[in-house]
Amino acid sequence: MAKPVPVSPLAPTSVPDMPVIAGVKLATAAAGIKYRNRTDVLLAVLDKGTVAAGVFTKSKCPSAPVEWCRDKLSGAKPRALVVNSGNANAFTGKTGRAACKFTAEIAARAIGCKPGDVFLASTGVIGEPLNAKVFDGVMEGMVVAAKPDMWLDAAKAIMTTDTFPKVATARTTIGKATVTINGFSKGAGMIAPDMATMLAYVFTDAPVSARVLQRLLSDGVEDSFNAVTIDGDTSTSDTLMAFATGAAAAHGAPRISKPNDPRLRGFRNALQMVLCDLAEQVARDGEGARKLVEIEVEGAVSKKSARRIAMSIANSPLVKTAIAGEDANWGRVVMAVGKAGEQADRDKLSIWFNGIRVAHKGARDPGYDERQVSDAMKQPKISLKVALGLGRGKDRVLTCDLTKEYVAINGDYRS
């Protein structure tokens, strides 16, 4: 039985109302893959004419579902998405590939489409064979039960060590017509920015081509999911996919086939909002997290350099444990900057914690007040800013602190 886990203290205080998106129906079921007394399978049924885009893990040991999706993405006519939790179907060899094929076949049979039109994802324990036969007992019922308003249920079904479901929504216009974007994601550990840091799915009724959707998704991920790290470990299963049904065309939305179409401006911004919202929720649900940490680096020689320095800070166990202990230990930040392998000048370096400058031009700030800084470090959100004084490059990443609970959760993960 899944162990009850207290909800992260950083969880959002409210959940948005998720509007219906024409052309998308959702269903969940309890197949008993690993957990008991909870749903662990998600099915999204998509209308004909839907297009898909995807960005996947850069791990050299990808899961079988990641390989399946990569192979099917080009020229696909998406009709379904099947996601299970509790088992990653990764490092499972021929058995894993057979499980993908079997799952796609039974979903296709239940929906009335080709197996190649079914996209798959699995999340959970690596190295354990996935018994795909359990899906055969629930898939037809899920197709019958699928409804357009099951967004929160869908987010819950794909959770593993997550403590809360992650959903986001936005509305904008293309032409004079309103279009909707809904998304949900999962992720709390094994999170590092090498696309996509977890599982995330975005759906819209916008009438955009697959080429347009792919460009927007690939661009949008860089400052959202690729700017989040929990522990520096990239999963074998990381997947971000987007599906566009095109249903808003019936209400006057023009069909967009070029990524640089000026009519996409509002949609691009709304999509970025949804991606960033979901990415921040992943950071807020970092395993054992008690502090959301925003790291800003400015004055670097380039944005790329700023990103590498910010990630060096964000992935430092010493920085993260200091924040967990509410200690503004700028010495550890200096260490992380110095080890990043990027241009830096010790004597130009300045550091702030929650707006309080603690170090300036290579030394402790003359106005440093330990009590003031200690009080600031008690806040649930910590802003850590570093100014390098070398150029105009800047970037921002999100992480969380590193607590004893992280060790406990991962020490017991397979138990």
TITOR-984509 format. One line per field, with one value per residue (C-alpha): residue number from 1; x, y, z. Coordinates in nm, 3 decimals, padded with zeros to 5 digits. Example, Ala and Ser with C-alpha at 12.3 -4.5 7.8 and 13.67 -1.06 7.14 Angstrom:
% TITOR-984509
i	c(1:2)
c1	c(01.230:01.367)
c2	c(-00.450:-00.106)
c3	c(00.780:00.714)
This chain:
% TITOR-984509
i	c(1:2:3:4:5:6:7:8:9:10:11:12:13:14:15:16:17:18:19:20:21:22:23:24:25:26:27:28:29:30:31:32:33:34:35:36:37:38:39:40:41:42:43:44:45:46:47:48:49:50:51:52:53:54:55:56:57:58:59:60:61:62:63:64:65:66:67:68:69:70:71:72:73:74:75:76:77:78:79:80:81:82:83:84:85:86:87:88:89:90:91:92:93:94:95:96:97:98:99:100:101:102:103:104:105:106:107:108:109:110:111:112:113:114:115:116:117:118:119:120:121:122:123:124:125:126:127:128:129:130:131:132:133:134:135:136:137:138:139:140:141:142:143:144:145:146:147:148:149:150:151:152:153:154:155:156:157:158:159:160:161:162:163:164:165:166:167:168:169:170:171:172:173:174:175:176:177:178:179:180:181:182:183:184:185:186:187:188:189:190:191:192:193:194:195:196:197:198:199:200:201:202:203:204:205:206:207:208:209:210:211:212:213:214:215:216:217:218:219:220:221:222:223:224:225:226:227:228:229:230:231:232:233:234:235:236:237:238:239:240:241:242:243:244:245:246:247:248:249:250:251:252:253:254:255:256:257:258:259:260:261:262:263:264:265:266:267:268:269:270:271:272:273:274:275:276:277:278:279:280:281:282:283:284:285:286:287:288:289:290:291:292:293:294:295:296:297:298:299:300:301:302:303:304:305:306:307:308:309:310:311:312:313:314:315:316:317:318:319:320:321:322:323:324:325:326:327:328:329:330:331:332:333:334:335:336:337:338:339:340:341:342:343:344:345:346:347:348:349:350:351:352:353:354:355:356:357:358:359:360:361:362:363:364:365:366:367:368:369:370:371:372:373:374:375:376:377:378:379:380:381:382:383:384:385:386:387:388:389:390:391:392:393:394:395:396:397:398:399:400:401:402:403:404:405:406:407:408:409:410:411:412:413:414:415)
c1	c(00.000:00.127:00.253:00.063:00.284:00.213:00.146:00.441:00.422:00.506:00.198:-00.028:-00.308:-00.569:-00.632:-00.751:-01.081:-00.982:-01.210:-01.318:-01.113:-01.312:-01.164:-01.012:-01.165:-00.990:-01.031:-00.839:-00.836:-00.675:-00.483:-00.277:00.061:00.235:00.000:-00.320:-00.640:-00.549:-00.563:-00.248:-00.348:-00.448:-00.612:-00.662:-00.885:-00.825:-01.049:-00.941:-00.736:-00.533:-00.162:00.120:00.460:00.710:01.040:01.205:01.486:01.845:01.936:02.136:01.930:01.575:01.268:01.078:00.783:01.020:01.157:00.803:00.693:01.003:00.946:00.576:00.589:00.680:00.369:00.152:-00.225:-00.268:-00.583:-00.479:-00.231:-00.181:00.028:00.087:00.251:00.433:00.658:00.885:00.915:01.280:01.583:01.343:01.484:01.266:01.004:00.962:00.923:00.669:00.474:00.457:00.333:00.070:-00.053:-00.083:-00.269:-00.533:-00.583:-00.614:-00.864:-01.075:-01.073:-01.079:-00.747:-00.400:-00.148:00.091:-00.162:-00.132:00.134:00.267:00.450:00.542:00.681:00.802:01.057:01.332:01.434:01.113:00.917:00.581:00.289:00.095:-00.177:-00.332:-00.430:-00.634:-00.872:-00.939:-00.887:-01.230:-01.399:-01.182:-01.281:-01.647:-01.601:-01.385:-01.510:-01.387:-01.363:-01.124:-00.811:-00.739:-00.809:-00.564:-00.292:-00.349:-00.328:00.029:00.173:00.453:00.631:00.441:00.245:-00.007:-00.148:-00.006:-00.240:-00.238:-00.456:-00.461:-00.682:-00.590:-00.706:-00.598:-00.760:-01.084:-01.149:-01.072:-00.846:-00.770:-00.453:-00.464:-00.172:-00.077:00.253:00.421:00.764:00.926:01.257:01.509:01.462:01.735:01.702:01.783:01.433:01.189:01.267:00.944:00.618:00.406:00.117:-00.041:-00.364:-00.519:-00.802:-00.588:-00.580:-00.202:00.004:00.232:00.530:00.413:00.333:00.674:00.858:00.661:00.710:01.083:01.132:00.911:01.083:01.417:01.306:01.048:01.117:01.481:01.526:01.422:01.638:01.570:01.864:02.065:01.949:01.788:01.524:01.512:01.147:01.130:00.859:00.680:00.410:00.153:-00.163:-00.370:-00.719:-00.785:-01.146:-01.134:-01.135:-01.510:-01.541:-01.342:-00.983:-00.758:-00.542:-00.175:00.091:00.399:00.586:00.659:00.295:00.236:-00.109:00.065:00.203:-00.071:-00.079:00.298:00.285:-00.006:00.170:00.481:00.271:00.133:00.476:00.634:00.347:00.381:00.760:00.737:00.493:00.749:01.005:00.752:00.702:01.069:01.105:01.123:01.133:01.062:01.198:01.136:01.463:01.487:01.841:01.915:02.251:02.325:02.630:02.756:02.933:02.627:02.289:02.440:02.714:02.461:02.254:02.554:02.648:02.291:02.270:02.601:02.452:02.114:02.264:02.513:02.420:02.613:02.413:02.085:02.151:02.256:01.922:01.744:01.921:01.821:02.185:02.280:02.617:02.746:03.077:02.905:02.759:03.108:03.225:02.946:03.019:03.388:03.342:03.099:03.379:03.248:03.408:03.396:03.599:03.612:03.668:03.359:03.120:02.815:02.551:02.202:01.966:01.603:01.709:01.974:02.324:02.557:02.871:03.005:03.306:03.472:03.418:03.150:02.921:03.022:02.661:02.606:02.365:02.345:02.010:01.846:01.967:01.870:01.514:01.498:01.610:01.306:01.079:00.935:01.069:01.435:01.562:01.935:02.089:02.445:02.596:02.916:02.992:03.130:02.863:02.492:02.412:02.147:01.928:01.697:01.644:01.430:01.521:01.445:01.635:01.779:01.640:01.656:01.318:01.474:01.707:01.421:01.195:01.461:01.602:01.259:01.155:01.150:01.034)
c2	c(00.000:00.349:00.518:00.835:01.136:01.481:01.745:01.973:02.298:02.471:02.337:02.594:02.710:02.674:02.465:02.636:02.545:02.344:02.419:02.158:02.134:02.013:01.697:01.567:01.314:01.167:00.861:00.697:00.352:00.147:-00.137:-00.229:-00.189:-00.104:00.101:-00.016:00.179:00.451:00.518:00.446:00.456:00.756:00.748:01.056:01.000:01.248:01.337:01.276:01.564:01.614:01.687:01.618:01.752:01.615:01.670:01.380:01.288:01.314:01.017:00.754:00.491:00.594:00.397:00.183:00.429:00.718:00.520:00.432:00.796:00.916:00.657:00.742:01.122:01.201:01.186:01.062:01.095:01.095:00.933:00.836:00.880:00.609:00.682:00.456:00.522:00.279:00.126:00.315:00.031:00.134:-00.096:-00.378:-00.487:-00.681:-00.728:-00.351:-00.309:-00.589:-00.421:-00.100:-00.284:-00.475:-00.161:00.033:-00.255:-00.289:00.090:00.107:-00.177:-00.010:00.329:00.215:00.341:00.215:00.122:00.379:00.651:00.573:00.750:00.598:00.690:00.510:00.644:00.473:00.208:00.144:-00.212:-00.393:-00.562:-00.397:-00.639:-00.473:-00.738:-00.538:-00.273:-00.528:-00.549:-00.176:-00.015:-00.070:00.054:00.365:00.446:00.419:00.626:00.900:01.252:01.601:01.731:01.485:01.701:01.682:01.309:01.267:01.453:01.236:00.909:00.972:01.073:00.871:01.047:01.367:01.506:01.704:01.697:01.960:02.135:02.468:02.645:02.959:03.121:03.353:03.440:03.349:03.594:03.681:03.335:03.217:02.916:02.717:02.549:02.292:02.102:01.862:01.716:01.493:01.510:01.542:01.357:01.247:01.596:01.763:01.984:01.765:01.763:01.723:01.659:01.456:01.380:01.671:01.693:01.997:02.005:02.283:02.339:02.581:02.499:02.488:02.251:01.986:02.187:02.498:02.308:02.141:02.470:02.637:02.341:02.311:02.684:02.697:02.419:02.597:02.855:02.634:02.264:02.293:02.562:02.339:02.099:01.906:01.670:01.688:01.344:01.316:01.043:00.769:00.855:01.234:01.334:01.654:01.628:01.868:01.785:02.030:01.920:02.223:02.240:02.620:02.650:02.582:02.906:03.118:03.063:03.075:02.772:02.849:02.662:02.883:02.918:03.288:03.383:03.708:03.584:03.332:03.589:03.554:03.176:03.151:03.359:03.158:02.830:02.959:03.056:02.704:02.542:02.774:02.722:02.344:02.363:02.573:02.326:02.051:02.260:02.322:01.947:01.850:01.544:01.659:02.026:02.302:02.596:02.702:02.851:03.094:03.151:03.451:03.508:03.837:04.006:03.687:03.682:03.513:03.362:03.016:03.095:03.235:02.915:02.694:02.898:02.903:02.526:02.479:02.666:02.493:02.143:02.196:01.977:02.219:02.520:02.330:02.197:02.542:02.678:02.392:02.498:02.862:02.960:03.230:03.070:03.276:03.092:02.788:03.004:03.134:02.774:02.680:02.979:02.896:02.529:02.593:02.623:02.956:03.299:03.464:03.722:03.676:04.047:04.152:03.902:04.016:03.793:03.856:03.639:03.754:04.100:04.145:04.186:03.965:03.983:04.257:04.278:03.968:04.017:04.020:04.318:04.603:04.638:04.268:04.203:03.837:03.879:04.045:03.776:03.494:03.628:03.647:03.285:03.165:03.250:02.959:03.112:03.205:03.434:03.390:03.644:03.650:03.940:03.858:04.206:04.073:04.125:04.132:03.760:03.658:03.361:03.217:02.864:02.706:02.443:02.356:02.283:01.942:01.793:01.470:01.379:01.355:01.084:00.902:00.908:00.777:00.531:00.367:00.411:00.040:-00.083)
c3	c(00.000:-00.083:00.227:00.318:00.255:00.401:00.140:00.074:00.274:-00.055:-00.234:-00.404:-00.177:-00.449:-00.759:-01.079:-01.240:-01.545:-01.840:-02.092:-02.413:-02.711:-02.855:-02.529:-02.290:-01.986:-01.770:-01.486:-01.334:-01.058:-01.222:-00.917:-01.086:-00.758:-00.544:-00.379:-00.325:-00.574:-00.946:-01.143:-01.510:-01.719:-02.061:-02.278:-02.581:-02.862:-03.155:-03.511:-03.650:-03.332:-03.379:-03.134:-03.032:-02.786:-02.609:-02.434:-02.199:-02.319:-02.102:-02.290:-02.107:-02.209:-02.113:-02.360:-02.373:-02.454:-02.748:-02.855:-02.855:-03.040:-03.310:-03.353:-03.326:-03.687:-03.899:-03.615:-03.602:-03.224:-03.088:-02.737:-02.454:-02.191:-01.880:-01.583:-01.246:-01.019:-01.285:-01.529:-01.784:-01.810:-01.829:-01.913:-02.253:-02.495:-02.224:-02.200:-02.573:-02.582:-02.300:-02.503:-02.810:-02.611:-02.433:-02.759:-02.923:-02.653:-02.635:-03.014:-03.015:-02.749:-02.924:-03.286:-03.416:-03.506:-03.235:-03.381:-03.298:-02.925:-02.717:-02.398:-02.079:-01.759:-01.433:-01.118:-01.033:-01.290:-01.380:-01.287:-01.571:-01.639:-01.647:-01.928:-01.905:-01.622:-01.878:-02.072:-01.783:-01.757:-02.099:-02.255:-01.940:-01.941:-02.299:-02.204:-01.888:-02.042:-01.971:-02.066:-01.708:-01.542:-01.535:-01.163:-01.160:-01.448:-01.258:-00.950:-01.144:-01.264:-00.924:-00.762:-00.474:-00.556:-00.264:-00.467:-00.823:-01.056:-01.301:-01.484:-01.738:-01.950:-02.211:-02.495:-02.846:-03.195:-03.430:-03.255:-03.116:-02.763:-02.726:-02.411:-02.287:-02.005:-01.860:-01.585:-01.472:-01.218:-01.066:-00.726:-00.743:-01.008:-01.148:-01.355:-01.663:-01.960:-02.095:-01.961:-01.594:-01.537:-01.714:-01.838:-02.083:-02.240:-02.440:-02.644:-02.890:-03.094:-03.469:-03.505:-03.716:-03.569:-03.694:-03.510:-03.191:-03.193:-03.232:-02.954:-02.720:-02.791:-02.736:-02.428:-02.241:-02.208:-01.951:-01.782:-01.726:-01.832:-01.567:-01.276:-01.078:-00.759:-00.726:-01.049:-01.167:-01.511:-01.536:-01.798:-01.860:-01.890:-02.134:-02.224:-02.488:-02.630:-02.820:-03.027:-03.132:-03.355:-03.232:-03.192:-03.571:-03.553:-03.355:-03.597:-03.491:-03.800:-03.876:-03.813:-04.010:-03.966:-03.635:-03.698:-03.762:-03.565:-03.464:-03.237:-02.995:-02.735:-02.767:-02.730:-02.411:-02.270:-02.342:-02.168:-01.865:-01.838:-01.876:-01.618:-01.375:-01.396:-01.367:-01.052:-00.901:-00.959:-00.769:-00.492:-00.457:-00.445:-00.226:00.135:00.031:00.282:00.082:-00.278:-00.403:-00.695:-00.818:-01.037:-01.200:-01.375:-01.517:-01.684:-02.020:-02.178:-02.092:-02.142:-01.891:-01.645:-01.674:-01.600:-01.296:-01.170:-01.209:-01.030:-00.734:-00.756:-00.765:-00.484:-00.184:00.039:-00.080:-00.055:00.295:00.415:00.293:00.466:00.784:00.720:00.697:00.444:00.385:00.094:00.111:-00.037:-00.313:-00.392:-00.409:-00.653:-00.875:-00.882:-00.973:-01.259:-01.514:-01.641:-01.641:-01.300:-01.109:-00.734:-00.672:-00.870:-00.715:-00.516:-00.351:-00.210:-00.002:-00.016:-00.129:00.140:00.006:00.208:-00.005:-00.231:-00.458:-00.327:00.046:00.314:00.273:00.509:00.623:00.691:00.979:01.088:01.265:00.966:00.729:00.965:00.982:00.602:00.569:00.765:00.471:00.267:-00.055:-00.080:-00.354:-00.411:-00.648:-00.780:-00.976:-01.163:-01.301:-01.630:-01.896:-01.972:-01.956:-01.706:-01.624:-01.360:-01.230:-00.961:-00.705:-00.343:-00.026:00.063:00.383:00.581:00.434:00.087:00.212:00.387:00.081:-00.153:00.096:00.118:-00.247:-00.344:-00.003)
